[in-house]
Amino acid sequence: MSPFLSLIATVCLTALLATAAACLYRMALGPKAADRAVAFDALANVFIGIICVLCIRWDSALYFDAVWILTLVGFLGSASIARYLERGRVF
C-alpha cells in the first residue's frame, strides 16, 4: 500500500471514530427515543465504514461479507425502531 493511501485511511479511521463517539454520546443522552434511533442508525453506518476502510488498508476482501450482514441488520433494526415509535408496536 502506498504511503499516501495509508495516510488517507488513517485520517478516515480517525474521523469515523470521532463520529462513532458522537453517536454514542447521542445514544446515551438523547432526549427522545427518536434521537436515539437516529444515532443507532448512524452508528451502524459508521461501523460499516470502519470495516470497509480496514479492508482497504489491509488489502483484504475477507470482511466484506460482514459488511453485508451489518447493513441488513442495521436496516432491519432501524425499520423496527421506527415502526415501534410510530405505532407503539412492531407487528
MIDOSE-1310 file (N, C-alpha, C; in nm, 2 decimals, decimal comma, always signed):
residues 91
mspf	+0,08/-0,12/+0,00/+0,00/+0,00/+0,00/+0,09/+0,12/+0,00; +0,05/+0,22/-0,07/+0,13/+0,34/-0,08/+0,12/+0,42/+0,05; +0,22/+0,50/+0,08/+0,21/+0,58/+0,20/+0,10/+0,69/+0,20; +0,06/+0,74/+0,08/-0,05/+0,83/+0,07/-0,18/+0,77/+0,10
lsli	-0,20/+0,65/+0,05/-0,33/+0,57/+0,08/-0,33/+0,53/+0,23; -0,22/+0,50/+0,28/-0,22/+0,47/+0,43/-0,25/+0,59/+0,51; -0,20/+0,71/+0,47/-0,23/+0,83/+0,54/-0,38/+0,86/+0,53; -0,44/+0,85/+0,41/-0,58/+0,88/+0,39/-0,67/+0,78/+0,47
atvc	-0,63/+0,65/+0,48/-0,70/+0,55/+0,56/-0,70/+0,59/+0,70; -0,58/+0,63/+0,75/-0,57/+0,67/+0,89/-0,66/+0,79/+0,92; -0,66/+0,89/+0,83/-0,75/+1,01/+0,85/-0,89/+0,97/+0,85; -0,93/+0,88/+0,76/-1,07/+0,83/+0,76/-1,11/+0,76/+0,88
ltal	-1,02/+0,67/+0,93/-1,05/+0,60/+1,05/-1,06/+0,69/+1,17; -0,98/+0,79/+1,18/-0,99/+0,89/+1,29/-1,12/+0,96/+1,28; -1,16/+1,01/+1,17/-1,29/+1,08/+1,15/-1,41/+0,98/+1,18; -1,40/+0,86/+1,14/-1,51/+0,76/+1,17/-1,52/+0,73/+1,32
lata	-1,40/+0,72/+1,39/-1,40/+0,70/+1,53/-1,46/+0,82/+1,61; -1,43/+0,94/+1,56/-1,49/+1,06/+1,63/-1,64/+1,06/+1,61; -1,68/+1,02/+1,49/-1,83/+1,02/+1,46/-1,89/+0,91/+1,55; -1,83/+0,80/+1,56/-1,88/+0,69/+1,65/-1,90/+0,74/+1,79
aacl	-1,80/+0,82/+1,84/-1,81/+0,87/+1,98/-1,93/+0,97/+1,99; -1,95/+1,05/+1,89/-2,06/+1,15/+1,89/-2,19/+1,07/+1,89; -2,20/+0,96/+1,81/-2,32/+0,88/+1,80/-2,35/+0,81/+1,94; -2,24/+0,76/+2,00/-2,26/+0,70/+2,13/-2,31/+0,80/+2,24
yrma	-2,26/+0,92/+2,23/-2,30/+1,03/+2,32/-2,45/+1,06/+2,30; -2,49/+1,07/+2,17/-2,63/+1,10/+2,14/-2,72/+0,98/+2,19; -2,67/+0,86/+2,17/-2,75/+0,74/+2,22/-2,77/+0,74/+2,37; -2,66/+0,79/+2,44/-2,67/+0,79/+2,59/-2,76/+0,90/+2,64
lgpk	-2,75/+1,02/+2,58/-2,81/+1,14/+2,63/-2,92/+1,19/+2,55; -2,97/+1,12/+2,45/-3,07/+1,17/+2,36/-3,20/+1,20/+2,44; -3,26/+1,32/+2,42/-3,38/+1,35/+2,50/-3,50/+1,27/+2,46; -3,50/+1,22/+2,33/-3,62/+1,15/+2,29/-3,57/+1,01/+2,23
aadr	-3,66/+0,92/+2,22/-3,63/+0,79/+2,16/-3,60/+0,80/+2,01; -3,66/+0,90/+1,94/-3,62/+0,91/+1,80/-3,48/+0,96/+1,78; -3,43/+1,04/+1,87/-3,29/+1,08/+1,86/-3,20/+0,96/+1,88; -3,23/+0,87/+1,97/-3,15/+0,75/+2,00/-3,16/+0,66/+1,88
avaf	-3,28/+0,65/+1,81/-3,29/+0,56/+1,69/-3,20/+0,61/+1,58; -3,20/+0,74/+1,56/-3,12/+0,80/+1,45/-2,97/+0,78/+1,48; -2,93/+0,79/+1,61/-2,79/+0,77/+1,65/-2,76/+0,63/+1,63; -2,85/+0,53/+1,66/-2,82/+0,39/+1,63/-2,80/+0,36/+1,49
dala	-2,88/+0,42/+1,40/-2,87/+0,40/+1,26/-2,74/+0,46/+1,21; -2,70/+0,58/+1,25/-2,57/+0,64/+1,21/-2,46/+0,56/+1,26; -2,47/+0,50/+1,39/-2,36/+0,42/+1,44/-2,34/+0,29/+1,36; -2,45/+0,23/+1,32/-2,44/+0,11/+1,24/-2,36/+0,15/+1,10
nvfi	-2,40/+0,26/+1,05/-2,33/+0,30/+0,92/-2,18/+0,33/+0,94; -2,15/+0,39/+1,06/-2,01/+0,42/+1,09/-1,93/+0,29/+1,10; -1,99/+0,19/+1,17/-1,92/+0,06/+1,18/-1,90/+0,00/+1,05; -1,99/+0,01/+0,96/-1,98/-0,04/+0,82/-1,86/+0,03/+0,75
giic	-1,86/+0,16/+0,77/-1,75/+0,24/+0,71/-1,61/+0,20/+0,77; -1,60/+0,18/+0,90/-1,48/+0,14/+0,96/-1,43/+0,00/+0,90; -1,52/-0,09/+0,89/-1,49/-0,22/+0,83/-1,44/-0,21/+0,69; -1,50/-0,12/+0,61/-1,46/-0,10/+0,47/-1,32/-0,04/+0,46
vlci	-1,30/+0,06/+0,54/-1,17/+0,13/+0,54/-1,06/+0,03/+0,59; -1,09/-0,05/+0,69/-0,99/-0,15/+0,73/-0,96/-0,26/+0,63; -1,06/-0,30/+0,55/-1,04/-0,39/+0,44/-0,95/-0,33/+0,33; -0,97/-0,20/+0,31/-0,88/-0,14/+0,21/-0,74/-0,13/+0,26
rwds	-0,73/-0,09/+0,39/-0,60/-0,08/+0,45/-0,52/-0,21/+0,46; -0,59/-0,32/+0,49/-0,53/-0,45/+0,50/-0,52/-0,52/+0,37; -0,57/-0,47/+0,26/-0,57/-0,53/+0,13/-0,64/-0,67/+0,13; -0,76/-0,67/+0,19/-0,83/-0,80/+0,21/-0,98/-0,77/+0,18
alyf	-1,04/-0,87/+0,12/-1,18/-0,86/+0,10/-1,25/-0,96/+0,19; -1,19/-1,01/+0,29/-1,24/-1,11/+0,38/-1,36/-1,06/+0,45; -1,36/-0,94/+0,50/-1,47/-0,89/+0,58/-1,58/-0,82/+0,51; -1,58/-0,82/+0,38/-1,69/-0,76/+0,31/-1,83/-0,84/+0,33
davw	-1,82/-0,96/+0,36/-1,94/-1,04/+0,39/-2,00/-0,98/+0,52; -1,92/-0,94/+0,62/-1,97/-0,88/+0,74/-2,03/-0,75/+0,71; -1,99/-0,68/+0,61/-2,05/-0,55/+0,58/-2,19/-0,57/+0,53; -2,21/-0,68/+0,45/-2,35/-0,71/+0,40/-2,44/-0,74/+0,52
iltl	-2,39/-0,82/+0,61/-2,47/-0,86/+0,72/-2,50/-0,74/+0,81; -2,40/-0,66/+0,84/-2,43/-0,54/+0,92/-2,52/-0,44/+0,86; -2,51/-0,43/+0,73/-2,61/-0,34/+0,65/-2,75/-0,39/+0,67; -2,77/-0,52/+0,65/-2,90/-0,58/+0,67/-2,96/-0,56/+0,81
vgfl	-2,87/-0,60/+0,91/-2,92/-0,59/+1,05/-2,94/-0,44/+1,08; -2,86/-0,35/+1,04/-2,88/-0,21/+1,07/-3,01/-0,16/+1,01; -3,04/-0,19/+0,88/-3,16/-0,15/+0,82/-3,29/-0,21/+0,89; -3,28/-0,34/+0,92/-3,40/-0,40/+0,99/-3,42/-0,34/+1,13
gsas	-3,31/-0,32/+1,20/-3,32/-0,26/+1,33/-3,38/-0,12/+1,32; -3,33/-0,04/+1,23/-3,39/+0,10/+1,21/-3,53/+0,10/+1,17; -3,57/+0,01/+1,08/-3,71/+0,00/+1,04/-3,80/-0,05/+1,16; -3,75/-0,14/+1,24/-3,83/-0,19/+1,35/-3,85/-0,08/+1,46
iary	-3,74/-0,01/+1,48/-3,75/+0,10/+1,58/-3,84/+0,21/+1,53; -3,83/+0,25/+1,41/-3,92/+0,35/+1,35/-4,07/+0,31/+1,36; -4,09/+0,18/+1,33/-4,23/+0,13/+1,33/-4,28/+0,13/+1,47; -4,20/+0,09/+1,57/-4,24/+0,09/+1,71/-4,27/+0,23/+1,76
lerg	-4,18/+0,33/+1,72/-4,21/+0,46/+1,77/-4,33/+0,52/+1,70; -4,36/+0,48/+1,58/-4,48/+0,54/+1,52/-4,61/+0,47/+1,57; -4,61/+0,34/+1,59/-4,74/+0,27/+1,62/-4,74/+0,22/+1,76; -4,63/+0,21/+1,83/-4,63/+0,16/+1,96/-4,62/+0,01/+1,97
rvf	-4,61/-0,05/+1,85/-4,59/-0,20/+1,84/-4,51/-0,23/+1,72; -4,44/-0,34/+1,71/-4,37/-0,38/+1,59/-4,45/-0,45/+1,49; -4,53/-0,54/+1,53/-4,61/-0,62/+1,44/-4,75/-0,58/+1,44
